[in-house]
Amino acid sequence: MKKHRTKVPLEKRQSTAKETASKMKRTVRWLSQALVMAVVVTGSILGITSTASAAANYGYPSVSYTGVSNAPTSDKPQSKLWWHDGSWWADMWTTGTGWQIYRLDVATKTWVSTGITNDTRASTLADTLWDGTHLYIASHVVAVSSDAAPRASVSGQPARLYRYSYSGGTFKLDSGFPTTIMNNSSESMTIDQDSTGAIWATWTQVAGNSTSGFTNTVYVNRSASGGTSWDTPFVIPVTNPNPAPDDISAVVAYGGNKIGVMWSDQRLGAIRWATRTDGTSSTATSSWRVQDAVRGNGLADDHLNVKTLQSDTAGRVFAAIKTGLNDTAGNQSLAQLSLLVFRPGTGAFTTSTIATVADCVSRPQIVLDTQNNMVHAFHTAPGTDVSGCAFSGTPGAIYEKTASMDNPVFPSGRGTPVIQDGASANMNDVTTSKQSVNSTTGLVVLASNNVTKRYWFAYRSLGTAPPPPPAAPVASFTASPLSGTAPLTTNFTDTSTGTPTSWAWNFGDGGTSTAQNPSHTYTAAGTYTATLTATNAGGSTSANRTITVTTGTTPPPTTAAITTVASTTTNNTATTTSVTLNKPAGTAAGDVLVASFTADKNPTATTASGWTPIVNNLSISSGARVFAYYRVVGASDPASYTWTLNTAVKWGGGITAYRGVNNTTPLDSTVATATNTTYTASSIAAPSITTASNNALLIGGVGFDSSTSGANAPTGWTERWEATDGQIAQQADTTQATAGATGTATWTFNTAKAVAVWRTALKPGAGTGGTTPAAPVASFTASPLSGTAPLTTNFTDTSTGTPTSWAWNFGDGGTSTAQNPSHTYTAAGTYTATLTATNAGGSTSANRTITVTTGTTPPPTTAAITTVASTTTNNTATTTSVTLNKPAGTAAGDVLVASFTADKNPTATTASGWTPIVNNLSISSGARVFAYYRVVGASDPASYTWTLNTAVKWGGGITAYRGVNNTTPLDSTVATATNTTYTASSIAAPSITTASNNALLIGGVGFDSSTSGANAPTGWTERWEATDGQIAQQADTTQATAGATGTATWTFNTAKAVAVWRTALKPAS
């Protein structure tokens, strides 16, 4: 906390040399927020002209202003610009009138007033938001406070929200606006919109006086959808919401359904970050998660700018902050401006330097350029003809620096000048937009010279998108021989597709190669996983094969296999100083328990009585720590076991009970560990270990510095449990039949992580029973496979691996548990008969197709329906209409089939000329699926619009079909199904019955999700999938013979809540 610093208006700071000298140690601080997706920003923003002065002009001078209390492009968290209808717009001060909407005339480089005035109060500043439907302007009365000169907020000074609709080139204030956000002055205020359409605002409010002292508090408020009314302002319900009087806050929407609030806290030396998921209580402490983005001496100042990347499915949030290291340290190479990147998948921030103390910079703004994968940083620094640094925060010129979003390493120095008044080096307070930019919009930034009282701006057009990178190769290879006695030389042959340019081999015993087709000699017995990673400019993929090497001598006698009794898992999302894990059900004396847990924030643990550490302090950087232990169960073990931690933290863990483990020496190998603390890991390999016994049980687990689950056990391993909150821990195992080296074991993750992994092996005990058999391999014959109804088919089990039970599903609702049943199909149709064969080792399935016809002469075969083309569209912003484009090449008489999924269960008004297939297919309360058809006329429009009763996100598409009966397009009834558990990995659309040969079966799915990954039924063709907003997908296949279709099953890459619909199109006669 820097008590000697204060804030004063810019013109006063520049009034005299004496004042400047007295303020050299004062850092003007401010906070900036904006929601941005920036596209194709290369080089620097142009507009340079020569002058007679010592310094050049950069950018363009614009409107002059007087009579406004603060620099009109401030305050720091606020955005003054937006793009709509082919133009850039801005909220700018008009002398003698107030704040008005201006439009940029690009041809003349002139800002032109529209004459539309919002707030007339000269003491206000505003933040703007264009959401695709409405313009929002949040205007608040400014009360600047500092640590040295705190200033209490004044009541009776309302902050107002203005909402405008746009039509015919004009913005019009909506009825009922402005609404009142709150009733006090504040240093700053920002707004954003959540997925429900509610507007969120945040600000800091100083209370008190010089006698009692001053308290600053972070406040939040939330509106009804569209900002029509506001709740009562409330203190953000987290610990320590009271920063220094100099601190301010900002709000940002991210990840599709979350709100984040960031504020500086110089009392704690931290930048703080609180997040909430849409749909939870606004004011409940349990709805908010708070953490430090950064914390340390001099790391917290009140300059920051928060941006979120709308198109990033991971929901990353980028924040540019100014540190106070210019006041607390003499090292000129330390960071003055830093970029923080929040990754929701890890729940953590990474930090990189934008500019150093020596660069003398302040007031950062950032713009995200997704086409070029670049982050653009804009900031104030002394003019181009000035070297050295009077004090950080001195006005001068606006500079730009760029870096990769994935690896943000900025070049040294102040950057490239983009705005400078060569005759008056007093440029400051750069501002930009919350929106995305692209080659259509160009890029604009705006700043002000508060000495000459004039706006300046920079503009440039943006180029077209770069060509897409090549697709990553698909790794594959052959290896020969795959097994043999040591020493074993195996030849590896690359068979990858997609033109890899480099190859990285890991042979599983520590050996590696970069040759395309290497050979490798295994010198020791063991089971090894050989992995090839094939890479080109588009990325890399991996493939692996197992190499088994024996000693060439008789192995030691086979010991009995270890079996699993049961598992338990527990997590604690509240902080606590103890970890208590329950004993698994069915545990008996002599069993061996293996427990592991992950604890937040790197505590130490006191080992529970009777337990032996496997790993006791495996740290994931400073973020978390992993612990693992084993215990031989006694005759009277307790129902639970407790470890004591040295500090209160969140945690997650579990226990698995094993039977048949050697009680004297439970471990059969050493312990191996590995960590990856980059927060970018998508996998981690546990090093190879060497077992001493046949049938040793390989055990291991991972821990994340994250409360987001998603660990996948190594191939061939069985996950026993995963703690899915608090902190993530997971445990898995597999049996190694032959003693020796194991090769590495690789865990993979659904999202990028910081992670630690451990592994060891359990030694089998003597005389504990036979080895568990392998699961059988299901197979069967069926005769006849086709015929007329009624058709009796005889099924004969041909499974290998000694199954002990059989479960048949004949595809028409009939089942059997006989080994060799018969079944009679009574109705025509195509059926999938499935056998599941089971023994103590597990189960597998096999299926065959049975075709049953009616036994009568079918109607004449009609021509098959053909596909013309498809289009797909999504909208990640909330809107009250769904507009889908007509596919290219569509002609009169074609039949269009459209479907879309809309968030939050709206109702839809059917577009003119369309007939519903399904009009309100709900996925619980989370989303709704719609499907329609239309016969194309002679003059169909280029697009079609459905009206929704509320503003939501959506995704959908249209497919055009030719050869469909125009009088009766549908050839069957409509069938639907839903699964609202959010755990579905597949969904089966019920069977329908077609009336015509060559009917086209059509159908689709919709997810309550913006994450894609639908796979059409086997034999179907996916026509399109909307991959953002809300997921919808459509597919089809031809059924040659009329009759029952059997079910059609869609599968998904990740668990979903889902709805499915299906019908059939009738061929034209």
TIZA-791399 format. One record per residue (C-alpha): residue in three letters; x, y negated, z negated. Coordinates in steps of 0.02 Angstrom, whole numbers, plus 50000, padded with zeros to 5 digits. Last residue first. Layout:
REM TIZA-791399
ALAXYZ...
***
This chain:
REM TIZA-791399
SER478225203652872ALA479275191352770PRO480185199852627LYS479425198152453LEU480555190352318ALA480765199552153THR480645195051968ARG481865192551823TRP482115182351665VAL483445182551528ALA483625172751366VAL485195171151260ALA485995167851092LYS487795172351127ALA489335182351079THR490805179751198ASN491245186251372PHE489435190451410THR488515205151489TRP486925205151596THR485915221351603ALA484585225651732THR483245238151678GLY482475250651799THR481845244851968ALA480165253351981GLY479535255052159ALA479845249252338THR481415256052422ALA482935245952479GLN483135235752322THR484185220252367THR485225211352234ASP485165194452148ALA486025182452028GLN485715166151934GLN486655158351788ALA486275144751661ILE487415137551526GLN486985121351437GLY487975105351471ASP489415115051548THR489775129651666ALA488215130451775GLU488385147951852TRP488005151752034ARG487505165452155GLU488085180452054THR487875195952161TRP487105211552082GLY487835229152092THR488215229851906PRO487205216551816ALA487855198651822ASN489245193151704ALA488935177451601GLY490465168051531SER490165149651503THR490305139551343SER489005125651330SER487905136451220ASP486095141051189PHE486305152451338GLY485235154951494VAL485105170451601GLY484555174151777GLY483505184551893ILE483195189852072LEU482775206852149LEU482605204952337ALA481265216352408ASN481965227652543ASN480445239252537SER478905230852467ALA477815232252311THR479175230252180THR479025236952002ILE479905227951858SER481095235151728PRO481525224651577ALA482995212551578ALA484375219551469ILE485465207851366SER487325208851327SER488625203151199ALA487275196551082THR487855189050917TYR486945172250921THR485455181450843THR484165173850963ASN484055188151089THR482735185251224ALA481845195351358THR480855191551516ALA479925200551655VAL478985192251799THR477755202351905SER478255208552075ASP478435203752260LEU478485184852240PRO478465173652395THR476625176652436THR476185165252583ASN477965160552633ASN478595178552637VAL480485177052616GLY481655178452767ARG482885165152712TYR483415161552531ALA484055145152457THR484865145752284ILE484645131552158GLY485615126652001GLY485605122951816GLY486415114851665TRP485665104051529LYS486015091151393VAL484515083151308ALA483385067751311THR481595072051264ASN479965076251355LEU480895082351509THR480515077151688TRP480995088851832THR481835081351985TYR482185088452159SER483575083752280ALA483875080252464PRO482005078352497ASP481025090952602SER480465085252773ALA479835100652867GLY479395110152709VAL480405121852599VAL479375134952504ARG479705132252318TYR480175143352169TYR480375139751982ALA481395144851829PHE481545136751655VAL482565141851502ARG482445133451331ALA483755129451199GLY484135130151013SER482435132350930SER482425151250961ILE482995153851141SER481345148151217LEU480665152951389ASN479555137951433ASN479185137351619VAL479575154651686ILE479235157851871PRO478435140751890THR477875134552061TRP478725119352142GLY477915106552257SER478135091752139ALA479365095151998THR478605104051848THR478505093251692ALA479715100851568THR479595104451381PRO481145102451273ASN481945116351169LYS483525108251099ASP484665110451251ALA484025113551427THR484375128851535PHE484035127951721SER483285138151861ALA482905135152043VAL482355147452179LEU482155139652351VAL481185148352490ASP481635144752671GLY480185140352785ALA480925123652839ALA482815124252837THR484205124152704GLY485945122152776ALA486675114052619PRO485795118052455LYS484505105452391ASN485195095952241LEU484545098052064THR483965083451955VAL483465087051774SER482715072051684THR482635065351507THR484525063651485THR485845068251355ALA487625068051419THR488445084551469ASN487405085651628ASN487605100751739THR487385104551924THR487405119752036THR487085121952222SER486775137752323ALA486795143352505VAL485805152752639THR485535169852560THR484705183352665ILE483095193352641ALA483135210552720ALA482015214752866THR480505225252827THR480425244152825PRO478695250552870PRO477715255452716PRO478305271052628THR477575288052677THR477015296252518GLY478045305752389THR478205290352279THR480105290052268VAL481265294152122THR483125289552121ILE484205295451975THR485835286051941ARG487195293751831ASN487935288851663ALA489375292351544SER489655287851361THR491015289351228SER490965293651043GLY492055294050888GLY493375305450810ALA492135315250706ASN491205320350864THR490065311450987ALA489445312451167THR488335298351232LEU487425303451393THR486575290251502ALA485275291951641THR485095276051745TYR483415275751837THR482875269752010GLY480995270252032ALA479465280752072ALA478475286751923THR478325303451833TYR480155307251799THR480285324551718HIS481755328551604SER482825343951574PRO484055345451430ASN485815352851414GLN486575348151246ALA484895343851167THR484745326651082SER483435319851202THR482725303151262GLY481355296351376GLY481065277651396ASP481275277651585GLY483175276951586PHE483475295151537ASN484355291351374TRP485285306651309ALA486175308351140TRP487335323251115SER488145329850957THR489705339650908PRO490805334851054THR492295346151087GLY493545335251181THR492815337551356SER491065333351417THR490235344151551ASP488445342751483THR487145349151608PHE485575338851650ASN484135346751746THR483005334551840THR481125336551859LEU480375324251985PRO478515319651982ALA478785309752089THR479785312552248GLY481635316652253SER483355311152196LEU484825316652087PRO484265334952085SER485175340651985ALA486175331151855THR487995334051804PHE488825327851645SER490285318351571ALA490775311351401VAL492605311251346PRO492625317151164ALA493365306151026ALA495055312350965PRO495045324350820THR495415318950640THR496925328850578GLY496565342250452GLY496495340850264THR497425332250123GLY498775345150094ALA500275333350086GLY500085314550083PRO500235303550238LYS501405288550227LEU500625271450259ALA501455259950387THR502005241650392ARG501395225550474TRP501305206850447VAL500705192350555ALA500695173450529VAL499705160750629ALA499495142850690LYS498085144850814ALA497425142050990THR495675149251017ASN494985166851048PHE496535174850973THR497665189551021TRP498585201750907THR500105210650981ALA500935226150909THR502775228850951GLY503525246050978THR503195259950855ALA504915267450830GLY504875285150763ALA503725298450688THR502425305950805ALA500525304350791GLN500475285650760THR498775281750682THR497995264450701ASP497605249850585ALA496785232850566GLN496665218350443GLN496065200450469ALA496235184150372ILE495465167250412GLN495415153350283GLY493775148250201ASP492745156750336THR492665172650440ALA493605185450335GLU493965199050462TRP493785217650425ARG494375235050476GLU494915230950654THR495395247150740TRP496995247750843GLY497135254351021THR497515237351096PRO498085225750957ALA496735217950847ASN495765202750908ALA495695187650793GLY494285175050819SER493805165650662THR493805146850633SER494305142050454SER496075138250510ASP497885140450457PHE497685158150520GLY498135174950440VAL498535191150531GLY498525209450484GLY499435225850481ILE499295244550461LEU500115259050555LEU499495275450481ALA500855288850483ASN500285304350577ASN502055311050590SER503205304050458ALA504725292550449THR503995277550540THR505055264550629ILE504445246450643SER504235235650798PRO503975217050776ALA502215209750757ALA501775200450917ILE500725184650909SER499375178451028SER498515162451085ALA499745151450990THR499515132651006TYR499495127650822THR501415126950834THR501715136650673ASN501995154050747THR502485167150618ALA503195184850616THR503275199150491ALA503945216950478VAL503845228150323THR504915243850311SER504185260850343ASP503165275150268LEU502375265550125PRO501345274949995THR502835283249909THR502175292649757ASN500325291949802ASN500605298649980VAL499055292750073GLY497625305050107ARG496205292550082TYR496255274050129ALA495275259650051THR495225242950144ILE495235226350051GLY494775208650104GLY495275190450123GLY494785172250141TRP495405156850050LYS495035138750002VAL496225130349879ALA496465126149695THR498295126649645ASN499495139249565LEU498455154049624THR497915168749514TRP497515185649596THR495955195149542TYR495375213049573SER493595219649579ALA492545234449520PRO493885239749396ASP494875255949416SER494495270149295ALA495345285749363GLY496685275949454VAL496765269149631VAL498515267549705ARG498785249249750TYR499395239449901TYR499735220849932ALA499655207350067PHE499795188250055VAL499725174850190ARG500055156250161ALA499275140550235GLY499655123450310SER501445119750258SER502175130250399ILE501175146450403SER502015153850249LEU502185172350206ASN502275172050015ASN501895189249942VAL502095201550085ILE501875220150044PRO501695216149860THR501295230149735TRP499645229749639GLY499345236349462SER498925219349386ALA498555205949517THR500095197349585THR500255179049534ALA500035168849692THR500955153649763PRO499965140549859ASN500305135650040LYS498895123450084ASP497505135950119ALA497545154050063THR497535169450177PHE497125186450102SER497695204450108ALA497245220250016VAL497745238350049LEU496965251049932VAL497655268749914ASP496495282849863GLY497095293749721ALA495575290749611ALA494035287549718THR493355273249826GLY491575276049886ALA491175257549900PRO492645245849928LYS493375237049774ASN492935218549774LEU494175204449802THR494405189749683VAL495605175649731SER495875162649594THR496275144149582THR494725138349677THR494295126449819ALA492595129049899THR492485138950061ASN492815155349972ASN492935171250073THR492605189750044THR492875206050138THR492575224150090SER493165240150173ALA492755258750170VAL493515276150158THR494765276550302THR495665292750338ILE497515297350337ALA497985311350456ALA498705327750394THR500545330950415THR501315338750570PRO502885348850533PRO504485339850583PRO504765338050770THR505665351850869THR507045343650969GLY506995333351129THR506885317651025THR505275311251101VAL504935295251200THR503175289151239ILE502995273751351THR501345264251338ARG500875251851475ASN500625233051473ALA499925218751574SER500145199951556THR499495184051635SER500335167651682GLY499955150051738GLY499495141351901ALA501285136851945ASN501745155351945THR501985168551810ALA501915187251784THR502125193651604LEU502535212251602THR502385222051440ALA503085239051391THR502275245751232TYR503395258751151THR503025275151061GLY504585282450980ALA506165292651006ALA507755282751029THR508815278451181TYR507505271051297THR508335266951463HIS507615252951571SER507405250451758PRO506885233951834ASN505725229051976GLN505475210051978ALA507015206451874THR506795195351721SER507245208851594THR507005212851409GLY507535225951281GLY507005224651099ASP506175241751095GLY504525236251170PHE505125234951350ASN504785216351364TRP504785210951546ALA504675193051610TRP504325190551795SER504425174651899THR503615167752056PRO501985177452049THR501025178452212GLY499205181652161THR499325200552140SER500465210352024THR501125227452078ASP502845226051994THR503775242651986PHE504575248851824ASN505795263551826THR505965272851661THR507585280351597LEU507315291551444PRO508755295351324ALA507785302451238THR506475315151292GLY505045311451408SER503545300251439LEU502875287151559PRO504055292351700SER503835281751798ALA503065264651766THR501795255451873PHE501395236951863SER500025223951845ALA499935205251813VAL498555195051893PRO499365179051956ALA498785162051894ALA497755152552019PRO498665139252118PRO498585121552053PRO497165110652117PRO497645097152241PRO497825080152157ALA496215070052134THR496005054952244GLY496855038852200LEU496295025952073SER495885007852108ARG496714994751999TYR496154981751876ALA496984971251741PHE496084957951640TRP496334940951560TYR495094931151453ARG495504913151409LYS495604902751252THR497334895451289VAL497884900451113ASN496754915751095ASN497444923851252SER496234938351275ALA496274956251339LEU495294967351461VAL495724984251537VAL494984990751700LEU495205007151794GLY494475012651961THR492675018551960THR492595029652114SER494335037152097ASN493945041851919VAL493555034551748SER492695042251598GLN491745031451475LYS492115023751305SER492845008451390THR494334996551370THR495034983551252VAL496714974751233ASP496804963151082ASN498274951751125MET499084939951250ASN500024925151176ALA501514922751293SER500854906551367ALA501514901451539GLY501844919151601ASP500124924951546GLN500404943751537ILE499344959251571VAL500044975751640PRO501834976351574THR502614993851588GLY503185002351427ARG503854995951261GLY505375007251261SER505625026051264PRO504585037851371PHE503085046451290VAL503055065051247PRO501245070851241ASN501345089551279ASP499595094851329MET498965077251361SER500515073151464ALA501215055851433THR500935037751485LYS501465020451428GLU500615003551461TYR501014985951402ILE499974970651356ALA500944954351331GLY501414942451191PRO500584942551022THR501584946350864GLY500924961850778SER502574968950721PHE503624954150666ALA504894942750748CYS505494957250854GLY506964957850973SER506954953351156VAL505764941351238ASP505654938451427THR504374952451452GLY503254945351318PRO503184952551142ALA502154968451116THR500304972851122HIS499684990251164PHE499015001851300ALA499265020851294HIS498805031851443VAL498565050451409MET498865061551559ASN498125077951623ASN498155071251802GLN496315074851829THR495975072651644ASP496575054751623LEU496275049551444VAL496355031151398ILE497175025051237GLN497165008551142PRO498525002951022ARG498534986650924SER500404985350886VAL502144985350961CYS503864979150907ASP504834991951014ALA506144994050876VAL504815001350761THR504555015250887ALA503265018651023ILE502045032551069THR502755045450948SER501945062650932THR500825070550800THR499805086750793PHE498185087650696ALA497305102850623GLY495615111750622THR496395125450727GLY494995127550854PRO494435109750823ARG496085103150896PHE496465085550834VAL497825076050928LEU498705061550840LEU499685049150945SER500875038050847LEU501315019550855GLN502725012450749ALA503675028950745LEU505415028550670SER506915023550778GLN507125006450695ASN507555014250527GLY507385000650395ALA505905008550308THR504335002750217ASP503784987450316ASN504094993450495LEU503525010550437GLY501745004250416THR501055015950550LYS499955011350697ILE498745024750756ALA498205031950924ALA496905045650903PHE496495059651026VAL495075071850991ARG495055089151070GLY493345097151099ALA494015114051155THR492895113251308ASP493795097151359SER492645087451474GLN492175074451344LEU493935070551284THR493785060951122LYS494575044251084VAL495065036250919ASN496045020150908LEU497045015650755HIS497795000650669ASP497395000650483ASP499065006950424ALA499465023850351LEU501145032450382GLY502165021250266ASN502435034550133GLY501525050350184ARG499885057350248VAL499265061350422ALA497575067650484ASP497075070450303GLN495535081350280VAL493655079950254ARG492275092250297TRP490495085450287SER488835094550279SER489125100950100THR489215083050037ALA487425080450093THR487025063550171SER486745067450354SER486005084750325THR486515096950460GLY485825096550637ASP487405089850717THR488995096550638ARG489975084750524THR491785079050520ALA492855068350404TRP494605062350450ARG495795052150340ILE497355042450391ALA498415042950234GLY499555033050117LEU498325036049976ARG498015017649937GLN498325013750120ASP496785023250172SER496445021750359TRP494805028550423MET494175041950540VAL492365047750558GLY491975062950666ILE490275068350733LYS489995085650805ASN488885094450931GLY489695094251103GLY491485095251039TYR491605076751002ALA490645061250945VAL491745047250876VAL491635035250729ALA492875022050667SER493425015450497ILE494285000350415ASP495634996850287ASP496264980050216PRO495224981050057ALA496124997450016PRO495195014050037ASN493665019849940PRO492875035750012ASN493965046349895THR493035063149904VAL491695064850036PRO489895059050057ILE490155044250176VAL489315030250079PHE487555027650142PRO486585015250251THR484695018050240ASP484055026450397TRP483865016950559SER482505014250691THR482365014650880GLY484195019450905GLY483845031651047SER483475046250932ALA483225039850755SER484715030850687ARG486175035850576ASN487195025650454VAL488945027050384TYR489915017350252VAL491755018250200THR491985008450039ASN493154994249987THR493214989349804PHE493774972249741GLY494224966649567SER493164961149419THR493834943449413SER494344940949596ASN492664947349656GLY491784963449700ALA491224972649857VAL492094976550023GLN491114986150156THR491954997350284TRP491055001750445THR490245016450532ALA488805018350654TRP487955033850723ILE486645033550862ALA485465048450870GLY485205056851040THR485205074450966SER486945078151035ASP487705063550939GLN487905045651000ASP489325033650956ILE489515017150864THR490895006050796MET490944992250664SER492314980550604GLU492754968350466SER491034968950390SER489574957250357ASN488064964950274ASN486264969550318MET486334986450404ILE485904994250573THR484464982450612THR483504985450774PRO483644973850925PHE482544979551003GLY480704984650993SER480444983851182ASP481994987351283LEU483134973151339LYS483284973251529PHE484884976351628THR484754972151813GLY485344980451975GLY483624986952019SER483394995651853TYR484424997151694SER483764999551518TYR484514989751374ARG484694993451188TYR485284980351063LEU485834986450891ARG486014973150757ALA487144970450608PRO486234959250484GLN487104945650383GLY485964943750231SER487294951350120VAL489094945450125SER490554957650125ALA491874953249997ARG493524945950052PRO495174952649988ALA496664940850008ALA498274950449978ASP497524967250024SER496624960050174SER494824956350224VAL494064949850386ALA492174946750375VAL491404948350548VAL489514947950578HIS488994963550676SER488414967350853ALA488074985150913ILE487744984951101TYR486905000451175LEU486655002751362HIS485405016151410THR485275031251524GLY487035037751556ASP487585034951376TRP488345017451396LEU489085012051229THR489664994851173ASP490494988251013ALA490204970350961LEU490934955050875THR489994941750779SER490344924650702ALA489774915050856ARG487984921250836THR487044920851002ASP486844939851015ASN486184947651176THR486164936251327ILE485774941551506GLY486384927651623THR487194940751736SER488874932151713VAL490174935551849TRP491924942051809THR493034938351959LYS494354948752050THR493624942352217ALA493344959652293VAL493144968052123ASP491674957452070LEU491624962551886ARG489914961151804TYR489574951251644ILE488304954351504GLN488184939751384TRP488734935051208GLY488304917251161THR487654901751250GLY488754886551227THR490324895151290THR489924912351361TRP490704926651262MET490914943351351ASP490074960651345ALA490774969051500TRP490224977851659TRP491164987651792SER490184991551948GLY489575005852059ASP487945008951967HIS488745009851794TRP490445007651711TRP490705001151533LEU491794988251445LYS491864980051272SER492504994651169GLN492814992150983PRO494024999550859LYS495184984350860ASP494014970050852SER494394961250967THR494134956051148PRO493264939951092ALA494674933650981ASN493664928250830SER492574913350782VAL491824909450952GLY491584891151001THR492694891051155TYR492934902551305SER493804902951474VAL493324916751597SER494674925551699PRO496554926451725TYR497144941751824GLY498464954851787TYR500314951651761ASN501024934151767ALA502914932651770ALA504024925351634ALA505224910651637SER503924899151712ALA503804894351895THR502574908151928SER502554924252031THR501024935252037ILE500724953151976GLY499024961451993LEU499424979651956ILE498994992751824SER500505004051800GLY500915020751879THR499625034351891VAL497885034651815VAL496885048451897VAL495405051251779ALA495005045051605MET493735053451489VAL493415041051351LEU492455039051188ALA493155023751102GLN493775018650931SER494975005150873LEU495635000250702TRP496554984550652ARG498084978450567VAL499054962250575THR500724966150497ARG501384952950381LYS503274952750362MET503554938950489LYS502144928750414SER503144915250329ALA504204912950485THR502664910850594GLU501914898350474LYS503514888050477ALA503594889050666THR501874881250673SER500144885650737GLN500424903450795ARG499724912750645LYS498324899950638GLU497794903750817LEU497794922350777PRO496604920950630VAL497384926450465LYS497624943350384THR498694946550232ARG500194956650181HIS501094955950013LYS500124970249935LYS500764983550056MET500005000050000
***
